[in-house]
Amino acid sequence: DFLSEMSNNNGYVLMAADWRGMSSFDLPVVIKTLIGTPNLFEAIRDNLIQGYSNKLILQHFSRNGLMDWLRIKGKPVPTRNDRPPASVFYGISQGGILGAGYLALSTPTRLLDRGILGVP
């Protein structure tokens, strides 16, 4: 799998989460909205906003506590140059499209060092 190879070669710790509002759990609401209940569009919008919030919370945890909590065989995760690893957002397909908004929202927080958007 290319993500595992990329993370091993570059010393990344991978994290992922379903994008609320676009996950398989949200599909029934989207279908119901498209078929004939347009007033449910607010629920889709709200779920997308929640998805952005969930990503920001996960990113905050990765920068503020994950490395202290994460252990490999009881030992702290080794880092390069005794510095915390860089935080990179890598969005592919739907993550690349919604990732542009995520990168814009996360810029003032300084939670990310850089972002890569793989847009189809």
N, CA, C and O atoms as a Tinker XYZ file with bonds, in Angstrom:
   480  protein
     1  N      0.848000   -1.174000    0.000000    73     2
     2  CA     0.000000    0.000000    0.000000    64     1     3
     3  C      0.892000    1.235000    0.000000    63     2     4     5
     4  O      1.818000    1.337000    0.804000    81     3
     5  N      0.613000    2.167000   -0.898000    73     3     6
     6  CA     1.523000    3.297000   -1.097000    64     5     7
     7  C      1.588000    4.226000    0.116000    63     6     8     9
     8  O      2.631000    4.836000    0.353000    81     7
     9  N      0.512000    4.353000    0.889000    73     7    10
    10  CA     0.568000    5.219000    2.078000    64     9    11
    11  C      1.514000    4.655000    3.139000    63    10    12    13
    12  O      2.259000    5.404000    3.771000    81    11
    13  N      1.483000    3.345000    3.332000    73    11    14
    14  CA     2.400000    2.722000    4.295000    64    13    15
    15  C      3.845000    2.897000    3.859000    63    14    16    17
    16  O      4.715000    3.205000    4.674000    81    15
    17  N      4.098000    2.701000    2.569000    73    15    18
    18  CA     5.461000    2.863000    2.050000    64    17    19
    19  C      5.928000    4.313000    2.208000    63    18    20    21
    20  O      7.060000    4.564000    2.620000    81    19
    21  N      5.048000    5.262000    1.879000    73    19    22
    22  CA     5.396000    6.680000    2.003000    64    21    23
    23  C      5.672000    7.044000    3.461000    63    22    24    25
    24  O      6.624000    7.768000    3.749000    81    23
    25  N      4.845000    6.547000    4.378000    73    23    26
    26  CA     5.050000    6.888000    5.787000    64    25    27
    27  C      6.329000    6.251000    6.325000    63    26    28    29
    28  O      7.050000    6.883000    7.096000    81    27
    29  N      6.616000    5.030000    5.937000    73    27    30
    30  CA     7.853000    4.381000    6.393000    64    29    31
    31  C      9.093000    5.081000    5.845000    63    30    32    33
    32  O     10.076000    5.258000    6.565000    81    31
    33  N      9.051000    5.475000    4.586000    73    31    34
    34  CA    10.202000    6.133000    3.968000    64    33    35
    35  C     10.462000    7.524000    4.523000    63    34    36    37
    36  O     11.603000    7.988000    4.529000    81    35
    37  N      9.413000    8.193000    4.990000    73    35    38
    38  CA     9.553000    9.579000    5.437000    64    37    39
    39  C      9.393000    9.770000    6.940000    63    38    40    41
    40  O      9.470000   10.897000    7.428000    81    39
    41  N      9.173000    8.691000    7.676000    73    39    42
    42  CA     9.029000    8.794000    9.121000    64    41    43
    43  C      7.719000    9.413000    9.561000    63    42    44    45
    44  O      7.671000   10.084000   10.591000    81    43
    45  N      6.638000    9.198000    8.791000    73    43    46
    46  CA     5.330000    9.755000    9.126000    64    45    47
    47  C      4.560000    8.818000   10.048000    63    46    48    49
    48  O      4.749000    7.603000   10.006000    81    47
    49  N      3.710000    9.376000   10.866000    73    47    50
    50  CA     2.704000    8.632000   11.611000    64    49    51
    51  C      1.377000    8.971000   10.937000    63    50    52    53
    52  O      0.969000   10.132000   10.919000    81    51
    53  N      0.707000    7.966000   10.386000    73    51    54
    54  CA    -0.539000    8.211000    9.659000    64    53    55
    55  C     -1.725000    8.244000   10.605000    63    54    56    57
    56  O     -1.815000    7.437000   11.531000    81    55
    57  N     -2.631000    9.176000   10.369000    73    55    58
    58  CA    -3.897000    9.243000   11.094000    64    57    59
    59  C     -4.983000    9.458000   10.057000    63    58    60    61
    60  O     -4.763000   10.117000    9.040000    81    59
    61  N     -6.141000    8.906000   10.316000    73    59    62
    62  CA    -7.255000    9.092000    9.387000    64    61    63
    63  C     -8.559000    9.067000   10.161000    63    62    64    65
    64  O     -8.655000    8.475000   11.236000    81    63
    65  N     -9.550000    9.716000    9.596000    73    63    66
    66  CA   -10.891000    9.721000   10.172000    64    65    67
    67  C    -11.889000    9.872000    9.040000    63    66    68    69
    68  O    -11.603000   10.513000    8.029000    81    67
    69  N    -13.059000    9.282000    9.214000    73    67    70
    70  CA   -14.121000    9.497000    8.236000    64    69    71
    71  C    -14.438000   10.982000    8.180000    63    70    72    73
    72  O    -14.411000   11.677000    9.196000    81    71
    73  N    -14.735000   11.455000    6.985000    73    71    74
    74  CA   -15.096000   12.858000    6.828000    64    73    75
    75  C    -16.598000   12.962000    7.034000    63    74    76    77
    76  O    -17.376000   12.664000    6.128000    81    75
    77  N    -17.007000   13.385000    8.224000    73    75    78
    78  CA   -18.427000   13.506000    8.554000    64    77    79
    79  C    -19.099000   14.395000    7.513000    63    78    80    81
    80  O    -18.581000   15.449000    7.143000    81    79
    81  N    -20.240000   13.954000    7.059000    73    79    82
    82  CA   -20.944000   14.659000    5.999000    64    81    83
    83  C    -20.733000   14.002000    4.649000    63    82    84    85
    84  O    -21.531000   14.190000    3.730000    81    83
    85  N    -19.658000   13.229000    4.526000    73    83    86
    86  CA   -19.353000   12.546000    3.274000    64    85    87
    87  C    -19.054000   11.060000    3.485000    63    86    88    89
    88  O    -18.593000   10.384000    2.566000    81    87
    89  N    -19.310000   10.560000    4.668000    73    87    90
    90  CA   -19.017000    9.154000    4.942000    64    89    91
    91  C    -20.215000    8.287000    4.548000    63    90    92    93
    92  O    -21.279000    8.801000    4.203000    81    91
    93  N    -20.031000    6.992000    4.604000    73    91    94
    94  CA   -21.120000    6.075000    4.261000    64    93    95
    95  C    -22.292000    6.212000    5.224000    63    94    96    97
    96  O    -23.425000    5.894000    4.863000    81    95
    97  N    -22.042000    6.675000    6.434000    73    95    98
    98  CA   -23.113000    6.864000    7.409000    64    97    99
    99  C    -24.029000    8.039000    7.022000    63    98   100   101
   100  O    -25.178000    8.102000    7.459000    81    99
   101  N    -23.524000    8.947000    6.215000    73    99   102
   102  CA   -24.302000   10.117000    5.800000    64   101   103
   103  C    -25.088000    9.878000    4.515000    63   102   104   105
   104  O    -25.927000   10.698000    4.140000    81   103
   105  N    -24.826000    8.778000    3.850000    73   103   106
   106  CA   -25.467000    8.499000    2.567000    64   105   107
   107  C    -26.997000    8.481000    2.632000    63   106   108   109
   108  O    -27.631000    9.039000    1.737000    81   107
   109  N    -27.621000    7.869000    3.643000    73   107   110
   110  CA   -29.098000    7.895000    3.683000    64   109   111
   111  C    -29.681000    9.312000    3.719000    63   110   112   113
   112  O    -30.700000    9.573000    3.079000    81   111
   113  N    -29.056000   10.218000    4.449000    73   111   114
   114  CA   -29.556000   11.597000    4.515000    64   113   115
   115  C    -29.386000   12.280000    3.161000    63   114   116   117
   116  O    -30.270000   13.015000    2.721000    81   115
   117  N    -28.264000   12.045000    2.504000    73   115   118
   118  CA   -28.025000   12.651000    1.189000    64   117   119
   119  C    -29.048000   12.134000    0.182000    63   118   120   121
   120  O    -29.614000   12.917000   -0.581000    81   119
   121  N    -29.288000   10.830000    0.172000    73   119   122
   122  CA   -30.256000   10.254000   -0.773000    64   121   123
   123  C    -31.657000   10.786000   -0.493000    63   122   124   125
   124  O    -32.377000   11.163000   -1.417000    81   123
   125  N    -32.039000   10.816000    0.766000    73   123   126
   126  CA   -33.364000   11.322000    1.137000    64   125   127
   127  C    -33.533000   12.783000    0.712000    63   126   128   129
   128  O    -34.605000   13.188000    0.262000    81   127
   129  N    -32.467000   13.564000    0.859000    73   127   130
   130  CA   -32.514000   14.972000    0.452000    64   129   131
   131  C    -32.678000   15.096000   -1.056000    63   130   132   133
   132  O    -33.481000   15.899000   -1.531000    81   131
   133  N    -31.923000   14.306000   -1.808000    73   131   134
   134  CA   -31.979000   14.388000   -3.269000    64   133   135
   135  C    -33.291000   13.864000   -3.831000    63   134   136   137
   136  O    -33.764000   14.351000   -4.858000    81   135
   137  N    -33.887000   12.873000   -3.166000    73   135   138
   138  CA   -35.112000   12.258000   -3.681000    64   137   139
   139  C    -36.330000   13.150000   -3.468000    63   138   140   141
   140  O    -37.248000   13.139000   -4.288000    81   139
   141  N    -36.357000   13.909000   -2.401000    73   139   142
   142  CA   -37.566000   14.692000   -2.249000    64   141   143
   143  C    -37.753000   15.411000   -0.932000    63   142   144   145
   144  O    -38.847000   15.901000   -0.651000    81   143
   145  N    -36.721000   15.487000   -0.120000    73   143   146
   146  CA   -36.843000   16.220000    1.132000    64   145   147
   147  C    -35.742000   17.279000    1.180000    63   146   148   149
   148  O    -34.800000   17.152000    1.962000    81   147
   149  N    -35.850000   18.322000    0.355000    73   147   150
   150  CA   -34.772000   19.305000    0.262000    64   149   151
   151  C    -34.498000   20.066000    1.557000    63   150   152   153
   152  O    -33.409000   20.613000    1.734000    81   151
   153  N    -35.480000   20.107000    2.467000    73   151   154
   154  CA   -35.221000   20.820000    3.726000    64   153   155
   155  C    -34.188000   20.091000    4.591000    63   154   156   157
   156  O    -33.718000   20.646000    5.584000    81   155
   157  N    -33.832000   18.855000    4.227000    73   155   158
   158  CA   -32.777000   18.140000    4.956000    64   157   159
   159  C    -31.379000   18.608000    4.558000    63   158   160   161
   160  O    -30.389000   18.175000    5.148000    81   159
   161  N    -31.292000   19.495000    3.551000    73   159   162
   162  CA   -29.981000   19.976000    3.132000    64   161   163
   163  C    -29.225000   20.622000    4.287000    63   162   164   165
   164  O    -27.997000   20.563000    4.334000    81   163
   165  N    -29.944000   21.230000    5.210000    73   163   166
   166  CA   -29.294000   21.825000    6.382000    64   165   167
   167  C    -28.540000   20.760000    7.185000    63   166   168   169
   168  O    -27.476000   21.036000    7.740000    81   167
   169  N    -29.090000   19.554000    7.243000    73   167   170
   170  CA   -28.418000   18.465000    7.962000    64   169   171
   171  C    -27.115000   18.084000    7.263000    63   170   172   173
   172  O    -26.117000   17.786000    7.920000    81   171
   173  N    -27.126000   18.095000    5.924000    73   171   174
   174  CA   -25.902000   17.793000    5.183000    64   173   175
   175  C    -24.856000   18.864000    5.462000    63   174   176   177
   176  O    -23.695000   18.556000    5.731000    81   175
   177  N    -25.274000   20.118000    5.398000    73   175   178
   178  CA   -24.354000   21.227000    5.693000    64   177   179
   179  C    -23.784000   21.102000    7.102000    63   178   180   181
   180  O    -22.579000   21.253000    7.305000    81   179
   181  N    -24.647000   20.828000    8.071000    73   179   182
   182  CA   -24.202000   20.708000    9.461000    64   181   183
   183  C    -23.223000   19.547000    9.640000    63   182   184   185
   184  O    -22.248000   19.662000   10.382000    81   183
   185  N    -23.485000   18.434000    8.961000    73   183   186
   186  CA   -22.576000   17.284000    9.056000    64   185   187
   187  C    -21.220000   17.597000    8.438000    63   186   188   189
   188  O    -20.189000   17.162000    8.952000    81   187
   189  N    -21.211000   18.352000    7.331000    73   187   190
   190  CA   -19.930000   18.744000    6.729000    64   189   191
   191  C    -19.137000   19.648000    7.666000    63   190   192   193
   192  O    -17.922000   19.503000    7.795000    81   191
   193  N    -19.820000   20.574000    8.314000    73   191   194
   194  CA   -19.146000   21.442000    9.285000    64   193   195
   195  C    -18.588000   20.604000   10.425000    63   194   196   197
   196  O    -17.480000   20.857000   10.898000    81   195
   197  N    -19.349000   19.606000   10.872000    73   195   198
   198  CA   -18.866000   18.715000   11.928000    64   197   199
   199  C    -17.632000   17.948000   11.464000    63   198   200   201
   200  O    -16.717000   17.704000   12.250000    81   199
   201  N    -17.607000   17.567000   10.180000    73   199   202
   202  CA   -16.440000   16.876000    9.634000    64   201   203
   203  C    -15.188000   17.732000    9.712000    63   202   204   205
   204  O    -14.118000   17.239000   10.070000    81   203
   205  N    -15.314000   19.010000    9.380000    73   203   206
   206  CA   -14.169000   19.917000    9.499000    64   205   207
   207  C    -13.733000   20.023000   10.965000    63   206   208   209
   208  O    -12.539000   20.004000   11.261000    81   207
   209  N    -14.687000   20.132000   11.864000    73   207   210
   210  CA   -14.359000   20.224000   13.297000    64   209   211
   211  C    -13.640000   18.975000   13.777000    63   210   212   213
   212  O    -12.660000   19.062000   14.517000    81   211
   213  N    -14.129000   17.803000   13.354000    73   211   214
   214  CA   -13.494000   16.545000   13.763000    64   213   215
   215  C    -12.047000   16.480000   13.295000    63   214   216   217
   216  O    -11.171000   16.036000   14.036000    81   215
   217  N    -11.795000   16.922000   12.067000    73   215   218
   218  CA   -10.422000   16.924000   11.548000    64   217   219
   219  C     -9.525000   17.862000   12.353000    63   218   220   221
   220  O     -8.388000   17.518000   12.676000    81   219
   221  N    -10.039000   19.046000   12.673000    73   219   222
   222  CA    -9.243000   19.994000   13.463000    64   221   223
   223  C     -8.937000   19.443000   14.854000    63   222   224   225
   224  O     -7.835000   19.634000   15.369000    81   223
   225  N     -9.905000   18.763000   15.460000    73   223   226
   226  CA    -9.689000   18.177000   16.786000    64   225   227
   227  C     -8.643000   17.071000   16.712000    63   226   228   229
   228  O     -7.766000   16.994000   17.572000    81   227
   229  N     -8.724000   16.219000   15.701000    73   227   230
   230  CA    -7.732000   15.156000   15.532000    64   229   231
   231  C     -6.342000   15.750000   15.319000    63   230   232   233
   232  O     -5.360000   15.261000   15.878000    81   231
   233  N     -6.263000   16.802000   14.514000    73   231   234
   234  CA    -4.977000   17.450000   14.268000    64   233   235
   235  C     -4.430000   18.091000   15.546000    63   234   236   237
   236  O     -3.232000   18.021000   15.820000    81   235
   237  N     -5.315000   18.712000   16.320000    73   235   238
   238  CA    -4.889000   19.311000   17.586000    64   237   239
   239  C     -4.327000   18.236000   18.526000    63   238   240   241
   240  O     -3.295000   18.439000   19.167000    81   239
   241  N     -5.014000   17.096000   18.600000    73   239   242
   242  CA    -4.532000   15.998000   19.445000    64   241   243
   243  C     -3.181000   15.495000   18.968000    63   242   244   245
   244  O     -2.320000   15.154000   19.778000    81   243
   245  N     -2.991000   15.449000   17.642000    73   243   246
   246  CA    -1.709000   14.953000   17.134000    64   245   247
   247  C     -0.562000   15.883000   17.512000    63   246   248   249
   248  O      0.564000   15.425000   17.708000    81   247
   249  N     -0.833000   17.176000   17.616000    73   247   250
   250  CA     0.215000   18.138000   17.961000    64   249   251
   251  C      0.358000   18.348000   19.466000    63   250   252   253
   252  O      1.381000   18.856000   19.925000    81   251
   253  N     -0.648000   17.966000   20.230000    73   251   254
   254  CA    -0.675000   18.270000   21.660000    64   253   255
   255  C     -1.025000   17.047000   22.484000    63   254   256   257
   256  O     -2.070000   17.012000   23.133000    81   255
   257  N     -0.173000   16.057000   22.465000    73   255   258
   258  CA    -0.386000   14.923000   23.341000    64   257   259
   259  C     -0.225000   13.560000   22.708000    63   258   260   261
   260  O      0.094000   12.600000   23.409000    81   259
   261  N     -0.431000   13.439000   21.415000    73   259   262
   262  CA    -0.336000   12.117000   20.789000    64   261   263
   263  C      1.044000   11.507000   20.951000    63   262   264   265
   264  O      1.169000   10.336000   21.310000    81   263
   265  N      2.082000   12.293000   20.689000    73   263   266
   266  CA     3.435000   11.741000   20.751000    64   265   267
   267  C      3.819000   11.356000   22.186000    63   266   268   269
   268  O      4.645000   10.464000   22.380000    81   267
   269  N      3.239000   12.008000   23.179000    73   267   270
   270  CA     3.485000   11.614000   24.573000    64   269   271
   271  C      2.758000   10.317000   24.898000    63   270   272   273
   272  O      3.235000    9.520000   25.706000    81   271
   273  N      1.619000   10.107000   24.278000    73   271   274
   274  CA     0.784000    8.952000   24.565000    64   273   275
   275  C      1.184000    7.725000   23.746000    63   274   276   277
   276  O      1.097000    6.594000   24.225000    81   275
   277  N      1.627000    7.960000   22.500000    73   275   278
   278  CA     1.942000    6.879000   21.573000    64   277   279
   279  C      3.232000    6.181000   21.971000    63   278   280   281
   280  O      4.241000    6.832000   22.244000    81   279
   281  N      3.198000    4.871000   22.003000    73   279   282
   282  CA     4.368000    4.050000   22.347000    64   281   283
   283  C      4.477000    2.897000   21.358000    63   282   284   285
   284  O      3.470000    2.389000   20.864000    81   283
   285  N      5.702000    2.496000   21.079000    73   283   286
   286  CA     5.971000    1.312000   20.271000    64   285   287
   287  C      6.759000    0.361000   21.150000    63   286   288   289
   288  O      7.899000    0.637000   21.524000    81   287
   289  N      6.142000   -0.754000   21.473000    73   287   290
   290  CA     6.741000   -1.750000   22.369000    64   289   291
   291  C      7.184000   -1.107000   23.687000    63   290   292   293
   292  O      8.247000   -1.431000   24.218000    81   291
   293  N      6.361000   -0.194000   24.207000    73   291   294
   294  CA     6.622000    0.429000   25.496000    64   293   295
   295  C      7.593000    1.588000   25.471000    63   294   296   297
   296  O      7.848000    2.201000   26.507000    81   295
   297  N      8.138000    1.901000   24.309000    73   295   298
   298  CA     9.110000    2.996000   24.210000    64   297   299
   299  C      8.503000    4.152000   23.415000    63   298   300   301
   300  O      7.671000    3.929000   22.537000    81   299
   301  N      8.918000    5.391000   23.720000    73   299   302
   302  CA     8.412000    6.525000   22.941000    64   301   303
   303  C      8.763000    6.389000   21.466000    63   302   304   305
   304  O      9.778000    5.792000   21.107000    81   303
   305  N      7.925000    6.940000   20.637000    73   303   306
   306  CA     8.168000    6.916000   19.193000    64   305   307
   307  C      9.408000    7.750000   18.899000    63   306   308   309
   308  O      9.489000    8.906000   19.316000    81   307
   309  N     10.374000    7.178000   18.185000    73   307   310
   310  CA    11.572000    7.967000   17.867000    64   309   311
   311  C     11.239000    9.100000   16.901000    63   310   312   313
   312  O     10.407000    8.947000   16.007000    81   311
   313  N     11.888000   10.217000   17.093000    73   311   314
   314  CA    11.696000   11.353000   16.197000    64   313   315
   315  C     13.041000   11.727000   15.595000    63   314   316   317
   316  O     14.096000   11.380000   16.125000    81   315
   317  N     12.984000   12.433000   14.491000    73   315   318
   318  CA    14.208000   12.892000   13.849000    64   317   319
   319  C     14.661000   14.185000   14.500000    63   318   320   321
   320  O     13.851000   15.090000   14.702000    81   319
   321  N     15.917000   14.286000   14.826000    73   319   322
   322  CA    16.519000   15.489000   15.410000    64   321   323
   323  C     15.864000   15.900000   16.728000    63   322   324   325
   324  O     15.917000   17.071000   17.104000    81   323
   325  N     15.250000   14.951000   17.432000    73   323   326
   326  CA    14.567000   15.224000   18.702000    64   325   327
   327  C     13.539000   16.337000   18.590000    63   326   328   329
   328  O     13.272000   17.039000   19.565000    81   327
   329  N     12.965000   16.502000   17.416000    73   327   330
   330  CA    11.909000   17.492000   17.202000    64   329   331
   331  C     10.619000   16.758000   16.879000    63   330   332   333
   332  O     10.654000   15.655000   16.331000    81   331
   333  N      9.475000   17.358000   17.211000    73   331   334
   334  CA     8.217000   16.712000   16.817000    64   333   335
   335  C      8.124000   16.623000   15.302000    63   334   336   337
   336  O      8.617000   17.500000   14.593000    81   335
   337  N      7.497000   15.572000   14.809000    73   335   338
   338  CA     7.384000   15.436000   13.355000    64   337   339
   339  C      6.515000   16.538000   12.757000    63   338   340   341
   340  O      5.666000   17.116000   13.436000    81   339
   341  N      6.738000   16.815000   11.492000    73   339   342
   342  CA     5.921000   17.798000   10.780000    64   341   343
   343  C      4.500000   17.268000   10.643000    63   342   344   345
   344  O      4.288000   16.060000   10.541000    81   343
   345  N      3.538000   18.166000   10.639000    73   343   346
   346  CA     2.140000   17.795000   10.431000    64   345   347
   347  C      1.762000   18.134000    8.996000    63   346   348   349
   348  O      1.821000   19.288000    8.570000    81   347
   349  N      1.372000   17.095000    8.264000    73   347   350
   350  CA     1.066000   17.251000    6.844000    64   349   351
   351  C     -0.337000   16.704000    6.595000    63   350   352   353
   352  O     -0.664000   15.603000    7.038000    81   351
   353  N     -1.153000   17.460000    5.896000    73   351   354
   354  CA    -2.457000   16.966000    5.452000    64   353   355
   355  C     -2.285000   16.438000    4.038000    63   354   356   357
   356  O     -1.760000   17.133000    3.168000    81   355
   357  N     -2.733000   15.198000    3.810000    73   355   358
   358  CA    -2.662000   14.589000    2.490000    64   357   359
   359  C     -4.064000   14.145000    2.119000    63   358   360   361
   360  O     -4.546000   13.126000    2.613000    81   359
   361  N     -4.713000   14.893000    1.264000    73   359   362
   362  CA    -6.076000   14.586000    0.861000    64   361   363
   363  C     -6.123000   14.061000   -0.551000    63   362   364   365
   364  O     -5.603000   14.689000   -1.473000    81   363
   365  N     -6.745000   12.908000   -0.726000    73   363   366
   366  CA    -6.867000   12.287000   -2.040000    64   365   367
   367  C     -8.344000   12.272000   -2.428000    63   366   368   369
   368  O     -9.202000   11.981000   -1.593000    81   367
   369  N     -8.640000   12.578000   -3.669000    73   367   370
   370  CA    -9.984000   12.561000   -4.222000    64   369   371
   371  C    -10.890000   13.486000   -3.426000    63   370   372   373
   372  O    -10.724000   14.705000   -3.469000    81   371
   373  N    -11.846000   12.920000   -2.702000    73   371   374
   374  CA   -12.758000   13.749000   -1.919000    64   373   375
   375  C    -12.011000   14.535000   -0.838000    63   374   376   377
   376  O    -12.362000   15.678000   -0.545000    81   375
   377  N    -10.991000   13.930000   -0.251000    73   375   378
   378  CA   -10.157000   14.637000    0.718000    64   377   379
   379  C     -9.374000   15.768000    0.084000    63   378   380   381
   380  O     -9.044000   16.750000    0.749000    81   379
   381  N     -9.075000   15.636000   -1.205000    73   379   382
   382  CA    -8.405000   16.711000   -1.911000    64   381   383
   383  C     -9.333000   17.882000   -2.178000    63   382   384   385
   384  O     -8.925000   19.042000   -2.127000    81   383
   385  N    -10.598000   17.559000   -2.465000    73   383   386
   386  CA   -11.574000   18.613000   -2.738000    64   385   387
   387  C    -11.944000   19.335000   -1.443000    63   386   388   389
   388  O    -11.852000   20.560000   -1.362000    81   387
   389  N    -12.362000   18.575000   -0.434000    73   387   390
   390  CA   -12.728000   19.187000    0.843000    64   389   391
   391  C    -11.504000   19.670000    1.608000    63   390   392   393
   392  O    -11.607000   20.531000    2.482000    81   391
   393  N    -10.354000   19.113000    1.275000    73   391   394
   394  CA    -9.118000   19.492000    1.944000    64   393   395
   395  C     -8.738000   20.940000    1.734000    63   394   396   397
   396  O     -8.079000   21.537000    2.585000    81   395
   397  N     -9.143000   21.517000    0.609000    73   395   398
   398  CA    -8.851000   22.932000    0.378000    64   397   399
   399  C     -9.517000   23.791000    1.445000    63   398   400   401
   400  O     -8.909000   24.731000    1.957000    81   399
   401  N    -10.747000   23.476000    1.776000    73   399   402
   402  CA   -11.439000   24.187000    2.850000    64   401   403
   403  C    -10.809000   23.914000    4.197000    63   402   404   405
   404  O    -10.694000   24.810000    5.034000    81   403
   405  N    -10.396000   22.657000    4.408000    73   403   406
   406  CA    -9.753000   22.296000    5.669000    64   405   407
   407  C     -8.441000   23.049000    5.849000    63   406   408   409
   408  O     -8.151000   23.545000    6.938000    81   407
   409  N     -7.652000   23.136000    4.787000    73   407   410
   410  CA    -6.390000   23.866000    4.880000    64   409   411
   411  C     -6.634000   25.350000    5.149000    63   410   412   413
   412  O     -5.893000   25.979000    5.903000    81   411
   413  N     -7.670000   25.900000    4.532000    73   411   414
   414  CA    -7.991000   27.308000    4.777000    64   413   415
   415  C     -8.418000   27.522000    6.235000    63   414   416   417
   416  O     -8.020000   28.504000    6.863000    81   415
   417  N     -9.224000   26.604000    6.766000    73   415   418
   418  CA    -9.665000   26.729000    8.166000    64   417   419
   419  C     -8.526000   26.517000    9.154000    63   418   420   421
   420  O     -8.483000   27.161000   10.202000    81   419
   421  N     -7.611000   25.624000    8.829000    73   419   422
   422  CA    -6.554000   25.283000    9.785000    64   421   423
   423  C     -5.375000   26.247000    9.745000    63   422   424   425
   424  O     -4.545000   26.234000   10.654000    81   423
   425  N     -5.283000   27.081000    8.713000    73   423   426
   426  CA    -4.142000   27.996000    8.598000    64   425   427
   427  C     -3.958000   28.878000    9.830000    63   426   428   429
   428  O     -2.838000   28.960000   10.337000    81   427
   429  N     -5.002000   29.544000   10.342000    73   427   430
   430  CA    -4.795000   30.406000   11.516000    64   429   431
   431  C     -4.387000   29.632000   12.778000    63   430   432   433
   432  O     -3.802000   30.208000   13.695000    81   431
   433  N     -4.691000   28.346000   12.824000    73   431   434
   434  CA    -4.376000   27.552000   14.020000    64   433   435
   435  C     -2.915000   27.116000   14.060000    63   434   436   437
   436  O     -2.401000   26.759000   15.121000    81   435
   437  N     -2.249000   27.144000   12.915000    73   435   438
   438  CA    -0.865000   26.674000   12.775000    64   437   439
   439  C     -0.701000   25.204000   13.190000    63   438   440   441
   440  O      0.363000   24.802000   13.661000    81   439
   441  N     -1.755000   24.415000   13.010000    73   439   442
   442  CA    -1.694000   22.988000   13.324000    64   441   443
   443  C     -1.017000   22.183000   12.222000    63   442   444   445
   444  O     -0.515000   21.087000   12.469000    81   443
   445  N     -1.004000   22.723000   11.014000    73   443   446
   446  CA    -0.398000   22.019000    9.889000    64   445   447
   447  C      0.823000   22.753000    9.382000    63   446   448   449
   448  O      0.863000   23.983000    9.355000    81   447
   449  N      1.829000   21.974000    8.977000    73   447   450
   450  CA     3.027000   22.560000    8.371000    64   449   451
   451  C      2.880000   22.695000    6.866000    63   450   452   453
   452  O      3.423000   23.620000    6.263000    81   451
   453  N      2.142000   21.766000    6.259000    73   451   454
   454  CA     1.896000   21.836000    4.816000    64   453   455
   455  C      0.757000   20.890000    4.459000    63   454   456   457
   456  O      0.353000   20.041000    5.254000    81   455
   457  N      0.256000   21.061000    3.251000    73   455   458
   458  CA    -0.831000   20.219000    2.773000    64   457   459
   459  C     -0.603000   19.785000    1.344000    63   458   460   461
   460  O     -0.021000   20.513000    0.541000    81   459
   461  N     -1.072000   18.582000    1.037000    73   459   462
   462  CA    -0.978000   18.033000   -0.304000    64   461   463
   463  C     -2.380000   17.646000   -0.723000    63   462   464   465
   464  O     -3.042000   16.866000   -0.038000    81   463
   465  N     -2.840000   18.186000   -1.843000    73   463   466
   466  CA    -4.180000   17.906000   -2.325000    64   465   467
   467  C     -4.101000   17.104000   -3.620000    63   466   468   469
   468  O     -3.590000   17.587000   -4.630000    81   467
   469  N     -4.606000   15.888000   -3.581000    73   467   470
   470  CA    -4.669000   15.051000   -4.780000    64   469   471
   471  C     -6.090000   15.096000   -5.324000    63   470   472   473
   472  O     -6.938000   14.289000   -4.943000    81   471
   473  N     -6.343000   16.048000   -6.220000    73   471   474
   474  CA    -7.692000   16.256000   -6.745000    64   473   475
   475  C     -7.821000   15.538000   -8.078000    63   474   476   477
   476  O     -6.937000   15.644000   -8.929000    81   475
   477  N     -8.924000   14.801000   -8.270000    73   475   478
   478  CA    -9.091000   14.074000   -9.530000    64   477   479
   479  C     -9.246000   14.998000  -10.718000    63   478   480
   480  O     -9.396000   14.531000  -11.848000    81   479
